[in-house]
């Protein structure tokens, strides 16, 4: 399926560390998120994991990707 990249914006997403109550420690989220999305999740971005994606790769109306999104899935196409 081909996306219409002319109607999408590029966004930076990151791996996010979240506090896990069960383990009393930090763990990496199964989602990638924008800086704002990480704040909404109560997490911290891992700056060196930044990748550029198109906004249609985010969950609808949210600032994070689907579960188990991998940086290798990030293909924003030509801009």
N, C-alpha and C positions, 0 to 999 in steps of 0.2 A: 504494500500500500504506500503510495507516494503522498507525502505531506505537502501542503501549500506553504512553503517557507516564506513567501512574500508577506503573509499575514501573521507571522509569528515574531516574537522578540527573542533575542538571545538573553539568557540569564546564567549567572554563575551559581553553581551548587557545590556543596561540600559534603564530605562525610561528617557525621555529627556524633559527639560523645554525649551520652545521657547517663544520669545517675540511676542505678538499679537498686531499689529498696531491698530486694531479696538477697543480693550478694553484698550490699553495702559498699559497692564500688562502681566505677565507671565502665560503660560498655559502649561499643559502636552501634549506632542505630542501623536498622536494616533499610532505611531510606536515606537518600541524599536530600539536602535542603539548602535554600537560600539562607543568607545571614538572618533575615527576618524570620524565616521559618524555624531556624534553629532556636531563636529566642522564644518563639511561641511554644516550642516543644520543651523548653526549659533546658536546652542543651548548649553545647559549645562546639563551634565549627573547628575542623582540623584544616588550617589554611593551606597546607601543602597538597591537599586532595582536591583542590578547586578544578572543576571542569566546566566547560561551556556547553549548554544545551539550549534547545528551543523551548519556549514557554509551553508549547503543547505537550511536552514530556513531563510536565508537572501534573499532579492530581488536580482534577477540575476544581478551580476556585481556591486552591491551596498553594503553599510555598514549599512543597516537598514532592518528591517523586513517589511512585508506587513502591510497595515493599520489594526488597531484593533487587532494586535498580543497581546496575553496575556501571562504573565509569566508562567501561568499554561499550556500553549501549548509547553513550552520548555521541550523537552524530548530527551536529547542528546544520550540516550542509554548507554550501557556498553562500557567502554574504558579500 
